[in-house]
Amino acid sequence: MYRRDALFRSLAALCWGGAAVAALVLAAVALESWLWMPTNLRTALLTATTALLGGYVGMRVLPPFLQWTGTWPLPSDETLARSVGTATPAIADRLVTLFQLDEGRSSTAPPAVRSAAVAQLSEALEPHPFDALVQPERVRRAAPWLLVPALVALLAWTVLPNASARLLAPTTSFERPAPYALSVTPGNVERVQGEALTIEAALVDRISATDPASVIVEMETPDGIRTQRMTARSDGPRWTLDLPNVRSGFEYRVRTPSVTSPTYTVDVSTRPLVRGLNVTVDPPSYTREETERLAANSGDVTALRGSQVSVDATLGGGPITEAVLRFDDGRERPMQIDDGTATGTFTVSEAATYHIHLRNTDGVANPDPVRYDVTARADQPPRVSFAAPGATTALKADRVAELALRLRDDFGFARLRVHYRLDRGDTERDDAAPEAPSAYESFEIPLERPLRTEQQVEHTWLLVQDSGLDLLPGDEVVYYAEVWDNDAVSGFKSAETPTQRLRVPTAAERYAELDETQDRAASSLESVREQSQSMQEQFRQLRDEVRRTQEASWEQQSQAQQMRQQQQSMSRQVEEAARQMESATRQMEQQDLNREETRQMYRELQEVIREIDDPEFQDALRELQESMESMDFRQMQQSMEQVEENMQSYQERLERAKELFEKLRAQQKLDEMRDRAEQLRDTQDAIQADTEAAAESDSTSSEDTDPSQSSEESGAESDASEANSSESAQNSEQSAQDLSRQQERARERMEELEQALSEMSDELSDAPGLSQEEMQAMQEQMSESGIQERMQEAAESLQNQDFQSAQSSQQQASDGLSEMASSLSQMSESMSQGQQSVNTQGIWYALENTLWLSDAQERLRSEASRLSSDGEQLRSLSQEQQRLRTGLESVGDSLSAVARNTPQLSRVVRQKLGAGLNAMQTAVNELDARNGRQAHPAQTEAMTRLNELAKLLSDVLDQMQGGGGQGSGMSMGEMQQQMQQMTGDQQALNRALQEHLENVAGERLSVDQQERRSQLRAQQRRLQQQLQSLSQEDAADRMMGDLDRIADEMEQALEEMENPRNERDLLDRQERIVTQMMQAQQALQSQGQSESREGRSAREMEQRRAPGELPPEEATEVLRQGLLDALEGGYSDDYEALIRRYFEALEAQEE
């Protein structure tokens, strides 16, 4: 029974499982038909279905079937009893209990009891039919559920065979059928490299009316895959893609969101091409620039004309048989082909465009090659300008021009020249008009660094020594500079500066410039004088008010402060006046103005001006201010006395400086007139010499054109003779016109000189020492000689080419100018010597008195030392000491009067005098107090100060008297030549010294630098010795003082070269030495000319003996005569009073 039930259960489970499988198959087919599941999902679905079906059969179908067949063991009786009890509630657990009691389990009762229980239960269960438990109807219930899904699944399998097939092949990938197909043209195709390609796609076999949203082309190249969208056409469902320049082959396909076309191939045949380009530019060698390598694949060239361009092209596109650099203007440059590289060169000469033309073995050329531009850069012309001097510059006395030129060019310079010509006013001035280069001479300036593109070149132009120019006052040197660049390709280009002028100023111009500087100094001194007077008035008011109130208010303290500030301002103005006076003195030296004695007086005047300012004055004002702040009336009294004393001394020093300045300017006026006359005479002589040369040339030309020549001359010779004659006549006429213009210029200068002489006569009418009779006589002589008229006549004669008459008038004008210069020189010498004579005699007298006082002081000191240190006799010696002090005061008064006209008397003289007076006063007081021990040091101090004062006065006399010397053996010409050589050596030494100082630049000297400095000092020492030897020659007797001063300057320069504290001062001194040597050279030349003109030598000139050289027995008589002459000379009242005092002193001395 149980096995039969197992069979029914197995069949029922089979039916239910088949129904589930049929339903699952139906669902899978429907899902696959809808979704087109991928292989992995289909595989997973089939695997899961198989696994579920296997599990179901193994658990629900196979076990009952095996039990039915007996292969699978049946369950135990107890298990069957439980299942029966579960199926039949009436039996429940009684069948299970029956089996348990029968087996004796679950009861401990005796066997009989158990047997009875078993029998009872059996009887109770017997009426129940157990066959009813087998249920075949369960199969009938399950069978319909199997039939319906199976039929539906079979139908779906039949209707949807593709989906079913896909489910049965889960690992196979299937694609959905497209809604359309793609027709792609040109498909597989071949193109030549660089040609265009158009890809077209159209829809065919459409099963849907919807167009794709996008159509793209996928192109696969060795570099990767790239995509491009196709463009829709308006004539239907068509799309295109244009590829204008196909460079390499590729594969492509057309793709829409739902359809992808097959893959097609584009094969490209290569053309000749340039795969890479390297260009190098080699500039011309003169530029010294490095080779330039352009950026890769860059062929545009910008280069200087003459540059070599090298083109290296890396080739592609198969074997190349021809490569050419082809220019748009038709030029071609072949290229060398080697191992896939073409190399060619060309020279940059002008702007152009080029390309590289290629051809391969098949004769195919590269289409549309890249064109490159060539820009030819020109070498710019140089530029030159003058940094110094200016457009018109006055030459100094040394006739040296310091040239500084700024040069600019893009690559460097080949040479630099300066062109010049002499202009003496014989041509019309027009700097803007071009002049023929032949009118100029030139010299070259060496370039130390020609390759520097921007530099400043300096050159010292010695116009006399190097260029041989004989320059006269009023002459001008017209010059310009020309520079050439180093362009060896296009040719050396040059540039020129505008013409400039170096002018030799006339004496009038140089003195006018000097007057301007001196006017500024005079203005400063006048301003200080006015401020000093104003301050004196303020001080008197302040003093009176303080004495009245015996106190100082705040306003009075402020007033004292203002006076102190005003004094500081005056000190600055005094220093400015001293600097201006120093500048004026430097102008005199550089421009050779005034006599050397006058220049020396101006140098001493500088110190006089500086001595105006006294620190004691400032200290006195400071002490006054402090005493007023402390309200100490007694101290205020003392301070005011000191201020008043210093203020008075300040005013005296100021007045002295001002008077000395005015007298020196009067002396300068005479020097100016003399120099102007001498310069005009030299100019007139030069014009006369040129006139004589022109006359000789004219005479020679006339002889060459003698009309008596043979008539048999050929026609050609006659024509040549006439041409030469015409040219000579034109030259003669032009020369006469030029000389006429020069003569007219000289006449104008003479007119200016006469006007200046007239003005000077009015200005110096009251000048001491200047004889108005001599001035009037000179003017009358000048009027009688008619210098202007003779010059006018000479100009007119030259205008008419009457050279003989012109020379006669010129000689008369020259003689008149010589007489005028001589008269002015005598007047200047007389004025200077007269003034100096009085000054010298006054100082000599003061020196004699000082020496006498010193001797008397020594005797008095000895006498006092022999007496008792506190004896009554000391009082009598006190009176004698007071008389000596009074005598020293008299000497001081005399020196004060002399100092107003003698700049050599410095403040030190007055200080020694004051110290001596103070020491004598101390001695008087101590002797009067009978204190001999204290009087003795004071008397010793007084005697020392007197001796020092005497020494100072003696030095002043030596300085004022100067000196002379004699020698023999050298002619004037030889001396001039040696002086010129020494001047050139000194200039070379100055340049070497300046270069040496610039190199050391304040650093510690190396061994080589120390040796170089020693060499320079040795050169300076040799020049000094040569100069000293030259000064002993007879020819130098007139200028020995000048040579001695130059030697002294050299000595000071040697000391400064040993250890230069101020390099600028040393260089200034060296320049001053050159200037003085140039002046001495010119003086020698003038002296030689004067001796030649006058016909007498320097030895015949009468030598004046200095006062210091007088024998003692002649001194008194000479002094007396000098004083009488001075009284007759018309000096100022204070000087006349002083002279009379000296005269009276001499008379008293003789009595």
BAZA-343190 format. One record per residue (C-alpha): residue in one letter; x, y, z. Coordinates in steps of 0.1 Angstrom, whole numbers, plus 2048, in hexadecimal, padded with zeros to 3 digits. Example, Ala and Ser with C-alpha at 12.3 -4.5 7.8 and 13.67 -1.06 7.14 Angstrom:
<nodes>
A87B7D384ES8897F5847
</nodes>
This chain:
<nodes>
M800800800Y81B81880AR82F8127E9R8108187D4D80A8387E7A82F8417E0L82983C7BAF80B8547BBR81F86D7CES83C86B7B5L824870798A81388D7A8A83489E7AFL83F89878BC81F8A977FW8248C7795G8498CA78CG8408C8766A8278E376AA8408FA77BV85A8F3760A8418FB745A83891C756L85D92575AV86591D736L84793272BA85494F741A87894C734V86E94B710A85896A714L87497D727E88E97470DS87897E6F1W8739A0702L8959A7711W8AE9956FCM8C098A71BP8E6989719T8F896871BN90196A73FL8DC970749R8D0954733T8EB93D740A8E2946764L8BC94075DL8C291E74DT8D9914769A8C191E784T8A390D772T8B88ED76EA8C38EE793L89F8F479FL8918D878AG8AD8C0794G8A78C97B9Y8828C57B6V8848A37A5G89E8977BDM8898A17DBR86589D7D0V8648847B3L88186C7B6P87E8607DBP8598547D9F8608447B7L87E8317C5Q8698267E4W84F8197CCT8698057B9G8787F97D9T8998097D2W8958227ECP88F814810L86C81981FP86882C840S86581A862D84480D86FE843828889T84884386EL82C833859A816832878R81C85687FS81385F85AV7F384985DG7EA85B87DT7F087C86DA7D987384FT7BE862866P7B6876884A7A1859893I7BF844896A7D78608A1D7F38538B6R7E48318BEL7F58208A2V81782E8ADT8108238D1L8078008C4F8297FC8B3Q83B8098D1L8297F18E9D82F7D58D2E8547DC8D2G8547E18F7R85E8058F5S85082290AS84280A925T8507F8942A8317E2948P8337BD948P8317AB926A80E79D92DV8017C0933R8117CC914S8037B0900A7E07B790DA7E47DB904V7F07D28E1A7D37BB8DBQ7BA7D68E7L7C97F08D0S7C97D88B2E7A47D18B7A79D7F68B9L7B07FE898E7A37E0884P7837F1878H79780E867P7A0807842F7C581083BD7C180D814A7AE82C815L7CE83E81CV7DB8387F8Q7CF8577E3P7D28537BDE7BC8727B9R7DA8897C0V7E887F79ER7C888878DR7C98AA79FA7EC8B2794A7EA8A7770P7D68C5763W7EF8DE771L8098CD75CL7F58CC73CV7ED8F2739P81090073EA81E8E6727L8078EF70BV80F914710A83490E711L8328F96F2L81F9156E1A83892F6EBW8549196E0T8449166BFV83B93B6BCL85B9496C9P8759316BCN89194B6BCA88D9536E1S88B92E6E8A8AA9276D4R8BD9436E6L8B2934707L8BF9126FDA8E19226F3P8E8937711T90D93C709T9079496E6S90496E6E1F8E89796CBE8E099C6BDR8BF9AB6B8P8B59B0695A8BC9D5689P8A09ED680Y8B49F5661A8D59EE64FL8F1A06647S8FFA0B624V922A1B626T936A2A609P951A2A5FDG958A0C613N97B9FF60EV98EA1A5FBE9B1A275F1R9BCA4B5F3V9DCA5F5ECQ9E9A7060BG9DBA9260FE9BCA8C5FAA998A90607L981A73611T95BA74615I94AA58628E924A54622A90BA3F635A8E6A3762BL8CAA2363CV8BEA04629D8A69E7632R8949FC64BI87C9EC663S877A0C677A86EA2F66BT883A3F686D8A5A4D67CP8C2A48693A8CAA646ABS8EFA666A0V906A57686I92BA5668DV949A4867CE963A35690M986A37681E9A0A2168ET9C5A2B689P9E5A1F699D9E2A3C6B1G9BFA306BDI99BA346B5R98BA556AFT967A5D6A6Q957A78691R932A8068DM924A7E66AT90FA9A65CA8EBA92651R8E1A9A62DS8C0AAA623D8B8A91607G8AFA7461DP8BCA5E638R8E0A6462EW8FEA70642T921A7B636L944A82645D95EA96632L983A8F63AP995AAB626N9B9A9F62BV9BFA7A630R9E2A7663CS9E4A50645G9D0A31641F9B5A2665AE997A0F660Y974A1C665R951A1366BV930A2566ER91CA2168DT8FAA2B699P8EBA256BBS8DCA046AEV8F19FA68FT9169F7688S9229F3665P93E9DB65BT9629E865EY9719F763FT995A00636V9A4A20628D9C6A1B619V9DBA3B613S9F8A3E5FBTA12A56609RA20A755F7PA42A855FCLA41A9A61CVA56AAD635RA52A9B656GA69AB266ALA7BAD3665NA99AE1677VAA7B0466DTAC6B1467AVAD1B38673DAF6B41674PAFAB67676PB17B79664SB39B74675YB3DB9A67CTB1FB99693RB30B806ABEB0DB726B1EB07B4D6B8TAF5B366A0EAD0B366A6RABCB156A4LA97B1B69DAA7BB086AEAA74AE569FNA5FAE6680SA62B0C67EGA6EB1965DDA67B3F65FVA88B51660TA90B7466DAAB5B7A669LACFB94661RAD8B9863DGAF6B82635SAEBB6764DQAEEB43641VACFB2E646SAD1B08647VAB1AF4642DAB0ACF64DAA90ABD642TA86A9A64ELA74A8A630GA58A7162EGA41A61614GA58A48605PA79A4C5F2IA7FA715E8TA92A785C9EA91A9E5C9AA91AB95E4VA94ADE5DCLA92AFF5F0RA7BB135D9FA76B385DEDA58B4C5D1DA6EB625BCGA79B445A8RA9AB3D5B9EAA1B195C2RABBB095D9PAC0AE35D5MAC1ACE5F4QAD7AB05FBIAC3A90604DAD4A7861BDAC3A5C62FGAA0A6C630TAADA8F636AAB0AAC61ETAC8AC8626GACAAEA615TAD8B0D61CFAD1B30610TADDB53619VAC6B6E626SAC7B8C60FEAA4B9960DAA80B90618AA73B71607TA5CB5260AYA68B2F605HA5CB0B606IA6BAE8603HA61AD75E2LA63AB05E2RA5EA955C8NA5FA6F5CDTA68A525B6DA45A515A8GA48A7659EVA2FA805B8AA36AA35C7NA2BAAF5E9PA0CAC45E4DA07AE65F4PA28AE7608VA2BAFE626RA38B2061EYA50B32635DA59B57637VA7CB65637TA80B87647AAA1B9863FRAABBAE65CAAC2BCA653DAE1BD4666QAD8BF6674PAEFC1366EPB04C1F68BRAFCC3D6A0VB15C566AESB11C756C3FB26C8B6D8AB23C886FEAB3DCA3702PB45CBE6FAGB26CD26F1AB1CCDF6CFTB31CFE6D3TB4DCFD6EDAB68D156F7LB8BD076F7KBA1D0B715ABC4D19713DBD3CF670FRBC0CF26EEVBB4CD06F9AB91CC26F3EB84CA4706LB6EC916EEAB54C796FALB40C676E0RB22C4F6E4LB22C336CBRB05C1B6C5DB02BFF6ACDAF2BDD6ABFB12BC96A7GB31BE06AAFB48BF8699AB64BF8680RB73C1B685LB6DC3E693RB7BC5E684VB78C8368CHB77C9C66FYB81CBF675RB89CE0664LB95D0266FDB7CD1F66CRB8AD42670GB6AD54667DB74D56642TB55D41638EB31D4663FRB26D3065CDB0BD17653DB0FCF7668AAEFCE8658AAFDCEA635PB11CCC629EB36CD1622AB4DCBF60CPB61CA461FSB80CB060EAB7ECD0623YB84CBC642EBA2CAB650SB9DC8D667FBADC76680EBA3C5468DIB99C4C6B1PBA3C286B9LB87C126C6EB92BFC6E3RB72BE86E3PB64BE86C0LB4CBCC6C6RB39BDE6E2TB18BE86D3EB13C066EAQB31C196F8QB3FC3B700VB61C436F1EB76C5E700HB94C6F6EFTBAAC8C6F9WBAFCA16DALBCECB66DALBC6CCF6BFVBE8CDF6BEQBFFCC06C4DBEBCA56B2SBD9CB9697GBF2CD5691LBD8CF0692DBE6D14697LBC8D226AALBC2D476AFPBA9D576C5GB87D586B3DB8FD3969FEB77D1C69EVB7DCF7697VB60CE8685YB5FCC268BYB49CA468AAB4DC7F691EB46C62679VB43C3E683WB41C1F66EDB30BFE678NB40BDC671DB26BCF658AB3DBBB641VB1FBAD62ESB0BBCB622GB28BE3624FB34BF9641KB1AC13649SB24C34659AB13C4F66EEB1DC72675TB17C8B691PB0CCAE689TB29CC6687QB35CD66A7RB4CCF36AELB6ACF86C5RB6FD1D6C8VB8FD2E6D3PB80D4A6E8TB8DD6C6E4AB9BD7E702AB7BD93704EB66D73705RB7CD6371FYB7DD81735AB57D86731EB52D6273ELB6AD6975BDB57D89763EB37D76767TB47D5F780QB57D7C793DB36D8F792RB26D727A5AB42D727BEAB3ED987C2SB19D947C6SB1ED7A7E2LB36D917F4EB1FDAF7F1SB02D9A7FFVB18D9081CRB22DB4822EAFEDC0822QAF4DA483ASB12DAC850QB07DD1853SAE4DC785AMAEFDAF875QB05DCA884EAE7DE1887QAD2DC5897FAEEDBE8AFRAF2DE28BAQACCDE48C1LACEDC38D4RAECDCE8E8DADDDEF8F1EABCDDF8FCVACEDC4911RAE4DDE922RAC5DF392ATAB0DD7939QACEDC1945EABADA393BAAB1D9091BSA8DD8B911WA80D6F8FCEA7FD868DDQAA3D908E3QAAED6B8E6SA9CD648C6QAAED828B6AAD0D738C1QAC6D528B2QABDD63891MADFD75891RAF0D54895QADCD44879QAE3D63864QB08D5F86AQB07D3B85FSAF6D4683FMB11D6083ASB2CD4583FRB1CD30824QB1CD4E80CVB40D56814EB49D3280BEB35D357EBAB48D557E2AB69D437E9RB5ED267D2QB54D3F7B7MB76D507BBEB87D2F7B8SB73D28798AB7ED4A78BTBA2D42792RB9FD21781QB91D32763MBAFD4A763EBC7D2C763QBB4D18749QBAED35732DBD0D46738LBC0D66744NBD3D82756RBF7D82760EC03D68777EC08D82792TBE3D8B790RBD9D66791QBEED617AFMBDDD7F7C0YBBBD6F7B8RBC7D4E7C8EBD0D617E7LBAFD747E6QB9DD537E9EBAED4E80BVBA5D71815IB81D6B80DRB81D4A821EB91D5C83EIB73D73840DB60D57852DB6ED52875PB62D3688CEB68D4D8AAFB4BD6389DQB33D4689EDB40D3B8C0AB3BD5F8CDLB17D5F8C1RB11D3D8D0EB1ED488F2LB09D688F0QAEAD528EAEAF3D3B907SAF9D5891FMAD8D68916EAC6D4791CSAD7D4593FMACFD6A947DAF3D70952FAF6D9594BRB1CD96952QB21D7993AMB0BD8B921QB20DAA923QB40D9691CSB2FD83900MB22DA38EFEB45DB28F1QB53D938E0VB37D938C6EB3DDB88BFEB62DB38BBNB5ED958A4MB43DA7890QB5ADC588BSB76DAE880YB5FD9B869QB54DBC858EB78DC6854RB82DA5844LB64DA882DEB6CDCB823RB90DC181EAB86DA5807KB6EDBB7F4EB88DD67EELBA3DBD7E4FB8ADAE7CBEB82DCF7BCKBA7DD97B8LBAFDB87A9RB93DBB790ABA1DDE787QBC3DCE781QBB1DB276DKBA1DCC756LBC3DD774BDBCFDB4746EBAFDAD731MBB5DCB71BRBD9DC1716DBD0D9D70ERBB5DA86F5ABCDDBF6E4EBE8DA46E2QBD0D8A6D4LBC3DA26BBRBE6DAB6B0DBEED856ACTBCED81697QBD8D9F682DBFAD9167CABEBD6F672IBD4D81659QBF2D9564CAC06D75647DBE9D64634TBE6D8461FEC0AD82616AC07D5D60CABE8D665F7ABFBD825E6EC17D6B5DDSBFFD515CFDBEDD6B5BASC0FD775ADTC19D545A3SBF8D4E592SBFCD6E57DEC1FD63572DC12D41568TBF8D51551DC11D6653CPBFFD7151CSC20D71509QC20D4C507SC26D3C4E4SC08D3D4CDEC12D1A4C1EC05D094E0SBEBCEF4D8GBC6CF54DEABC5CDC4FAEBE2CEC50CSBD3D0E508DBB1D03516ABC2CF3534SBD6D1253AEBB7D28539ABA5D10551NBC2D1156ASBC3D37567SB9ED3A56EEBA0D2258CSBBED3659AABACD56596QB8DD485A8NBA3D3B5C4SBB5D5C5C8EB94D6F5C9QB85D565E2SBA4D5A5F8ABA2D805F7QB7ED7F601DB85D6761ELBA1D7D62ASB8BD9C627RB71D8C63EQB8CD83657QB99DA6657EB75DB465CRB71D9D67AAB92DAA688RB86DCE683EB66DC6696RB7ADB86B3MB90DD86B2EB70DED6B5EB65DD96D3LB88DDD6E3EB87E036DFQB64E046EFAB71DEE70CLB8FE05711SB79E23713EB62E1372CMB81E07740SB8FE2A741DB6EE37751EB6DE1A76ALB91E1C775SB93E42776DB98E4079CABACE2079EPBCCE257B3GBECE217A1LBDDE2677ESBEAE4576CQBCEE5675BEBE8E69746EBF5E48738MBD2E3C731QBC9E5C71EABEAE5B70BMBE4E37701QBC1E406F4EBCEE5D6E1QBE9E486D2MBCFE2D6C8SBBAE486B8EBD8E566A4SBE2E33698GBBFE2E68AIBC0E0868EQB9CE04685EBA0E19666RBBFE0565BMBACDE4660QB8EDF264CEBA6DFC630ABB6DDA630AB94DC962DEB8ADDF610SBABDD95FELBA7DB3602QB84DB65F4NB94DC65D5QBB1DAC5D5DBC9DC85DBFBE1DB35F0QBFDDCD5F2SBE7DE9600ABD7DD0618QBF9DC6626SC03DEA62CSBE4DF163FQBE7DD1652QC0ADD965DQC00DFB66AABE3DEB67ESBFADD068CDC14DEB697GBF8DFF6A8LBEBDE06BASC0FDD86C6EC13DFB6D4MBF1DF96E5ABF9DD86F5SC1BDE5700SC0BE04710LBF0DEF722SC0BDD772EQC1FDF473CMC01E0274DSBF8DE175CEC1BDDB768SC1DDFE776MBFDDFB789SC06DD9796QC2ADE279FGC1FE037AFQC06DF37C5QC1EDD67CDSC3ADEF7D4VC25E017EFNC19DE07FETC3CDD27FEQC4BDF180EGC2FDF1828IC35DCD832WC5BDD3831YC57DEF849AC40DDA860LC5ADBE85EEC76DD6869NC61DE3886TC58DC0890LC7CDB5890WC85DD48A4LC69DCD8BDSC74DA98C0DC98DB48C8AC8BDCE8E1QC74DB48F1EC91D9C8F5RCA7DB7906LC8ADC191DRC85D9C927SCAAD9992FECA9DB8944AC8ADAD957SC99D8B95ERCB7D9C96FLCA2DB0987SC91DA39A6SC71D9099FDC5DDA99B4GC73DC89B4EC66DEB9AFQC7BDEF98FLC63DD797DRC49DF397CSC60E09966LC65DEB94FSC3FDE994DQC3FE0B93CEC59DFF923QC45DE091CQC26DF6916RC3AE0A8FCLC44DEA8EARC1FDE08E9TC15E028DBGC2FDFD8C0LC21DDB8B8EBFEDEB8B6SC0DE0489DVC1ADE7888GBF8DD788ADBE7DF787DSC00DF9861LBFADD4857SBD5DD9859ABD8DF583FVBEFDE1829ABD9DC282CRBBDDD581ANBD2DD47FBTBE7DB5801PBD6D93800QBF6D8280BLBF1D8E82ESBDCD7183CRBC9D6E85DVBE7D5C86CVBFBD7D86BRBDFD8E87FQBDDD71897KC02D7389ELBFFD988A3GBE2D948BAABF4D798CEGC12D908D2LBFDDAD8DENBECD968F8AC0DD89904MC1BDAD908QBFCDB891BTC01D9A932AC25DA4937VC1BDC993ENC02DBE958EC1BDA6969LC37DC0969DC20DDA977AC17DC2993RC3CDBB999NC38D97991GC57D9097DRC54D6B97CQC32D6D96BAC3ED89954HC5BD75946PC46D5A934AC2FD75926QC4ED88919TC5BD6890AEC3AD618FAAC39D848EBMC5BD818DDTC52D5F8CDRC33D6E8BDLC47D8B8B0NC61D748A0EC44D5F891LC34D7F883AC55D8A875KC59D68864LC36D6A855LC3DD8D848SC5ED82839DC4CD66827VC32D7E81ALC4DD9480DDC5ED767FCQC3DD6C7EDMC36D8F7E0QC59D957D2GC5CD747BEGC7DD6B7AEGC91D6778FGCACD51781QCC6D4F765GCD6D35751SCE4D3072EGCE8D19711MCC6D14701SCB6D276E5MC92D336E6GC88D1A6CAEC98CFD6DDMC87D086FDQC65D0A6ECQC6ACE76DDQC74CD86FFMC57CE9710QC3FCDB6F7QC4ECB86FBMC4BCBA721TC27CC671EGC1ECA770ADC30C91723QC1DCA173FQBFBC9B72DAC04C76728LC0EC7374CNBECC83757RBD9C69742ABEDC4C750LBE8C59774QBC2C5D76FEBC0C39762HBD5C2D77FLBBFC3E799EB9FC31789NBADC0D78AVBB7C0E7AFAB96C1F7B9GB9EC247DEEBAABFF7E3RBCABF47F3LBE6BF57D9SBF3BD47CCVC18BD07C5DC14BD77A0QBFFBF67A8QC19C037C0EC34BFE7A6RC1EC1178CRC19C2E7A4SC3FC307AAQC44C31784LC2CC4E781RC3CC6179DAC5EC5B78CQC51C6976CQC43C8877ERC65C8D790RC78C8C76FLC60CA6760QC66CBC77EQC8BCB977BQC8ACC1756LC74CE075DQC8CCEC778SCA9CE7761LC96CFB746SC8FD1775EQCB5D1D761ECB8D2673CDCBDD4A731AC9FD4871AAC89D41738DC93D5F74DRC72D71747MC5DD54751MC71D4476DGC56D4C786DC3DD38771LC55D1B76DDC5DD1B792RC38D1A79BIC32CFD784AC4FCEB794DC3FCF27B6EC1ECE47AAMC30CC579EEC40CC17C1QC1ECC37D1AC11CAA7B8LC2DC927C1EC24C947E5EBFFC8D7DDMC09C707C6EC1BC607E4NBFAC5D7F7PBDDC6E7E6RBC1C777FENBACC887E4EBB0C7A7C1RB9BC977B2DBB3CB17C0LBD1C9E7B3LBC2C9C790DBB8CC1791RBDCCC979AQBE9CB477DEBD2CC6765RBDDCE8774IC02CDE76DVBFACD7748TBE7CF8745QC04D0B754MC1DCF973DMC07D0271FQC07D2672BAC2DD2672FQC30D1770CQC1BD336FEAC2ED4D712LC4ED40703QC3FD426E0SC33D666E6QC55D6F6F5GC66D626D6QC4FD756BFSC53D956D4EC79D926D3SC78D8D6AERC61DAB6A9EC75DC26C0GC98DB56B6RCA5DB06D9SCABD936F0AC9ED8B713RCC1D93721ECBCDB8718MC9CDBB72DECA3DCF74CQC9EDBA76BRC8CDCA788RC9CDC37AAAC84DB87C6PC84DCD7E6GC90DAF7F9ECB0DB07E5LCBADD37EEPCDBDD8801PCD6DE4825ECE6E0681DECCEE0D801ACAFE01812TCA5E22823ECABE38805VC99E217EDLC7CE1E806RC7BE44809QC7AE487E3GC60E2D7DFLC49E3E7F9LC4DE607E7DC44E4F7C6AC26E3E7D6LC19E5F7E3EC1AE6D7C0GC08E4E7B3GBE5E587BEYBDCE3D7D7SBBEE3C7EFDBBDE5180EDBC4E35826YBE2E2A812EBEFE4E810ABECE50836LBFFE3083AIC1AE3C822RC1EE5C835RC22E49856YC3DE34846FC4EE54839EC4CE6485CAC5AE4486BLC78E45854EC7FE6985CAC7DE62881QC94E4587DECAFE5A86BECADE75886
</nodes>
